[in-house]
Amino acid sequence: MQMDSILSGIVSKKHFFSVPLNYQQPEGEKITVFAREIVSTENQQKDLPYLVYFQGGPGFGAVRPIENSGWIKRALQEYRVILLDQRGTGLSSLINHVTLNHLPLEQQVEYVSQFRADNIIRDAEFIRLKLTNNTQWSILGQSFGGFCVLHYLSAAPDSIKEAFITGGIPSLTRRADDVYKATYQRVIKKNNDFYRRFKDAEQLTAELAEYVDNNQVSLATGEQLTVEMLQLLGVNIGMEQGPEAVYYLLEQALIDTASGKQINPLFLHQFSQFLDYNTNPIFALMHESIYCQQFHQQGANWSAHRVREQFQQFNYQKGQRLLFTGEMIYPWMFEQFNQLKPLKALADAIASKSDWSNLYDVDVLMQNTVPVTAAIYSEDMYVDMNYSLETAVLVDNLQYWLTSEYEHNGIRIDGERVLDKLISLNRQKSLR
């Protein structure tokens, strides 16, 4: 543990923990998990309870605080906050083709399979015992972080004082195919909203797609830009301020030159910053596995890719509106993105893996006594509202706030209000 820099209104400490790679083999290989503890400068001497934050993803490190603002500002009024870099991300032991290169494929599969929500929560429990002397703490999960919260409530509810979820209540039982069928329908709606808002966007995307289709275009990161890659920009259009960012990127994609239309070098540089597949390979490797459970008795088997066959409008054809895809992973990505290419065999093996553990215990959740409050966003492109409501009915002691005010990333845009709403709902419930 060491003192970090003092930020604007925040004091932080760094914690590095050596934890088992596989908790079924506690004396076996160890990995490092990093957590940043933050407290407001005015509260640093107070004995405050802990709130641990589970980041969305999977495969992304925790938020790096810059100042005491947003949801962090609200949390620091009454908590010490733990920002956990989930295993494989941030300052925790990383997963990428460089760190996996020394292992044969079978061992790579075994290794990467240890980086799901179940072991993320085991890591959290390990850290809780180290930091709190076996005291209950509060938990907050955004998006995939909410999936982690539901697993925590299944696996170790006695460790939790209260739980908050934003944009992240998963189905407890549905298969990956069900999830993606619903997701494609929502993505179509977001595409329609996008083209309705930006009147020249359809022409811009048509011209750009045709140019990319007819020319060899190299991104700043070295890949050849394809129409399929271009469609991946849709992962952003379900976020608050995401459609605007995508539109402004498209707006400057092509420029007029003395020799005719050319691709803008600025576009080639900025394009890759909109996609995380090269920088966060866990997301591509493990995303579909978050919907897999043992009782399904099958792997995801490239679910988004297979289900896409039922939605032919996503297959680009010249003269037709280009539809952006959303939070989907496709096998061809491991042939086109430079940092994913070395992981292709591993990705195929993960996709076919069927012996995943169960993530949720429905019986335990139906008898849950931990106070849970959740924000469900009715317009959420990434987590289906109807499936979230199905789960909310099953989980006892869960109260939700259903709202159309925010997109999926509401906690980033107006986090102070969103978290305050959930805390207030929790307190009101406790007073009944």
N, C-alpha and C positions, 0 to 999 in steps of 0.2 A: 504494500500500500504506500502511496506517495501523494503529497499535496500537488495538485495541478495549479495552473494559472488561475488567478482570480478574474472572473469574467464580470460583465456588467450586472451587478446585483446578485451574483452567484459565486459560491465557493465549491470547488469540486475535489474529489479524491479519486484516484485510480486504484482499482482492485484487479489483480490477476489471480485466477484460481486454477490449480491443476486438478482436473476431474477425469474420471474414467471415460475412455472412448465408448466402451460398452459397459453399462452398469451391471450387466449379468456376469461380467468378469472384472470385478472391482480392483483386482491386483494386476490387471493387464495393462495395455497401452494407455497412456495418459495424453490428454490434449489440454490446451489452455483456453479458458473462458474469461473474457474481460467484462467488467462492469464499472460504469462511472457513477459514483455517488455524488449527488448535488444537493445543496441546501442554500437557502437565501442567506445573504450576508447578515441580515438582522436576526436570523434564527439559528445561526451556526452553533451557538452554545446551548441550545435547547434540546431536550431529549424527546425528539419527535418520532412518530411511527413512520415506518417505511411504506412507500408505494413503488412497486416495480413495474416498469413499462415494457410491454412486449411489442416490438416493432412489426409492421406489416412485411409481407414478402411472399414466400420464404426466401431467404438469402440476402437480406440487407442488414447492415449494421444499424445500431440505434441512432437516433437523431443526435447530432452534435450541437449542443446549446451554444448560442452566441450571446444571448442576453436573457434577462428575466422577463419573458413575455409569452403570450399565447397560453397553451394549456399548462406549460411549465410554471408560468406565473401563478396560475390558480392552484396548482398542486403544491407549490412551495409555501403557500400560506399555512399549510398544516401538516406537510409531510417532508421527510427526506426522500428524494426520488432516486431510484436505481435505474439507470439506462443500460440495459443488458445488450451487449453484442452477442446475439445468438450464435451458438457454435457454428464455425465455418465462415463467420463474417467479421468485418471490422478489425479489431485488435485481437479477437479470438483466433484460434488456429484456423487458417484459411483453407477453403477447398477451391482449387482450380487445377488446370491441367499440369501446372508446374509442381504443385504439392502432391499430386497423385501419380506422377509419371513413373515413380520407382516401383509401383505396385502392379502385378499382373491383373488382368481384367476381373477375375473372380474375387480377388481381394479388394479391388476398387469398389465393386458392388457391395461387398460386406462392409467396407469402411463408410461409404456414403450413406448406406441405409441407416446408420446410427445418427443421422442429422435431421430427424423429424421432430414433431412437436413433443412426442413422449420423452425424448432425451433432453430437449430444451427445458422441459418442466423439471426433469430430474436435476439438471444443472441449477435451476432456480432454487430447488429445495436444498441442494448442497450449499449454495450461497446463503440462503436464509439461515441455515443452522450456523454458519460461520459468523454472520453479521448480527444476528438478533438473539442469540442464546435461546433458540427454539421458541421465539415469540411469533404470533400470527402477524402477517403483513397484508397490505392491500395490493390489488393488482389491477392494471389497466392494459387492455389490448386493443390495438387498431388493426383492422383488416385481418390478415393472417394471425396477428397477435391475439385477436378475439378467438380464433380457433384454438390457440394455445391456452387461453383462459378456460374454455370449455373442457379441454383435456385436464387442466389443473383441478377444476371442480370435480372431475370424474376420479382422478387419481389420488389427490391429497387435499380434500376439502377442509380438513381440520387445521390446515396451515394458513387458511385464508380468512381474514376478517371481513372483507368486502371486495366486490369485483365490479369493474366498469368495462364496458365494451363499446367501441365505436366502429360502425360499418363492418362488423366481423362476426355475425352469428351464423355458423355453418349448419348445413343439414347434418343430422346425426346418422342418417341411414342411407341416403341416396348415393347412387353410383356416379362416377365421373361423367358418364354419358348423359345422365339426367341433368347434371350441372351445366354441361356445355350446350345442350339443346336449349336450355333456358337462357344461357349467356348469349348465344348467337342472336336470339330474338331481341334481347335488350340492346345489343350492339347495332342491330339494324335501326332501331329507334334512335340511338345516339347519332348514327350517320345521317338520318333524315333531319334531325334537329340541327346538325352541323351545316348541312347544305341549305337548310331553310334560313339560318342566321346569316350566312356569308354567301351572298348572291353570286359572286364570281368564282366561288371555290370549285364548283363542278368543272368549269372551263380550265381553271388552273391545274387541277389534278389530271384532267384528260390530256392536256398538253404535256405535262411532266411525265405521265405514264407512257405516252407515246414516244417521248424523247428517250426515256430510259430503255424502252423496249427495242428501240432502233439503234442505240449507240452504246458503246462500252463506257460506262461511267464508273470511275474509281473514287470511293470515299476517302476521306482524310486518313481513316484507319486502315486503308489498303484493300478492303473488300470491293468487289464489283457490286454496285447498286442494282437491285432487281426490283421489278414491280411488286413481288411478294414482300420484299423488305419495306418498300414504300408503304404498303398497306399496314405494316406493323405500327406505324405512327398512331394508329387508332387506339393503342393502349393508353394514350394520353387524353382522349376526348371525353372520357368519363370522369375526369378530375375537374374540380373548380379551377378555372382559368386555363385548363388544358386545351379546349377548342380554340381559344384565342391564340395560344402559343403555336399550335399546329398551323392555323391559318396564316399567321405572320411568317412562318417558315416557308410555307408553300408560295406565298406571295412574292418571295425573292428568289425562288428556285431557278428560274430561267431569266436570262438577260439578253438584250439585243446587242449584237456586235456587228462589225463590218462584214463578217462572214456568215451572218444569220444568228438564229437562236443558239445560245450556248448555256451550259450549266454554270451556275454561279459558284465560284470557289467557296464563298461564304456559306452557302447552303451545304456544300459537301463537308465543311468543317462542323457545322451546327447539327446536321442530321444525326450523327452518331451520339450526340449528347442527349437526344430524346429517347434513346433505347439503352437498356441496361444489360443486354445479353452477354456482351464481351466482358463487362466489368463485374457482373454478379452471376456467375455460372450456376450457382445453386438454384437460382430461380428457374432456369431452363431445365436443369436436371431433375429437380424434385417437385416442381409445381403440381403436376398431375397426381403425384403420390399423396398429396394432402387430402384427396378425395377417396383414397383406397383404404379398405379395412379388411380384416381377416375373413369376416363373414361373407364378404362379396365373392370370395374364392376366385378372384381374377385380378389381373393387373389392369392398369389404365390403357395399355396397348395403344398409345398415341390417340387418346380419346378425342381431343379437339380436332385432330387431322381427319379421323374417321367420320365424326359427326358433321364436319364441314361438307361432306358429300350430300347431306340433306339440305344444304343451303347453297345451291349453285350460284346464287347471285354474288357470292364472294369471289368467284372465279373470274378474274379480269378478262374482259373482252373489249377490244377497241370499239368505240362508238357507244358504249354503255357506261353508266355512272360507275366510277371506281368506289367500291366499299372498303373502308378501313376495317381491319380486324381488331380484336380487343386483347384481353389477357389470355391469349392462347399460345401454346407451344407446339411447334411443328417439327417433324423430323428433318426437313430440309434446312432448318436453321443450323444444324450441326454439320452442314455441308457448305454453308455460305458465310457464317461468322468466324473470323480467324481464331478467336479464343475458344470457340466451341468445337472446331474441327477435330482437335485431338481427343475430344470426349465423346465422339460419335458412338463408338462401340459401347461405352459405358451407358450412354443415354438409351440405346436400344435395349440393353440388359435391364436397366431400371424400369423401362416402359413395360417389359414383359414379366417383371417380378410380380408374383401373386401372393406371396406369404407375408404380407404386411400385418403388423399387429393392429388390434382394434384401438381406436383413438378415444372413443367415448363409451361410457358405461351408462346406458339409458336408464337402468334401474336406479343407479346412484343419483343421477341428475333429476329424476322424478321425485326424489326424496331430499333434494338439496335444501340445506338450511342457511347457506351463505347468502347474504343480501347481494343481489345482482341487479344493476341497472344498465340499460343498453340503449344506444342511439341506433335506430334502424332508418336508413335513408331510402325513401320510397323510389327515388330515381337512380339508385345505385346500379352502375353498370357491371360491377365486379362481383357483388354478393347479392344473390337474388332475394328480394324482399319477401316473396311468398315462402321460400324455404326457411328464411330467418323467422318468419312468424310461426311456421310449423314447429320449429325448435322451441321458440319462446313459450308455446303452449305446454310443451313437454317438461321444460325445466322449472321446477318449483322454486318459488321465492324470486323469480325474475320479473322485473318490471321494465317495460320498454317505452321509449319515446319515439314515436313514428313521425317523421317529418320530411317534407319536400324542400326544406330551406337549403339543404346542403347536398353537394355531390359526395362521392366516396371519401374524399380527403377533407371533410369538414373540420376535423380536429387541427389540421394544419392552417386552415384559412381563418377559422374563428374558434380556436381551441379553448380560449379562456371561457367563452360562453358555453360551449358544448360540454366541457368537463364540469363547469359549475352547475349546469342543468342536471347532469347525472348525479353529482354529489347531493344536490338539493332533493332530488327524487329519493335518493337513498335515505337521507335524514328524515324526510317526511314519512317514509315507510317505517322507519325505526320508531317513530313517535306514536304510531297507531296502536 
